[in-house]
């Protein structure tokens, strides 16, 4: 196995970002999401069995919108 990665150009597409965005904009009308009813809030007491790693909890706690 080689320790030297192949040049990046070999893996990149010939499309530019502008072309990619244009393709996405043209396809977007075909991707209609079904209308779903609003979800109802669930009591935290009913949520069990969820395990969150301590590092993830600290990250969320440090985020202004969620914790600090």
Helices and strands as residue ranges (DSSP letters): G 8-10, H 17-28, G 44-46, H 54-61
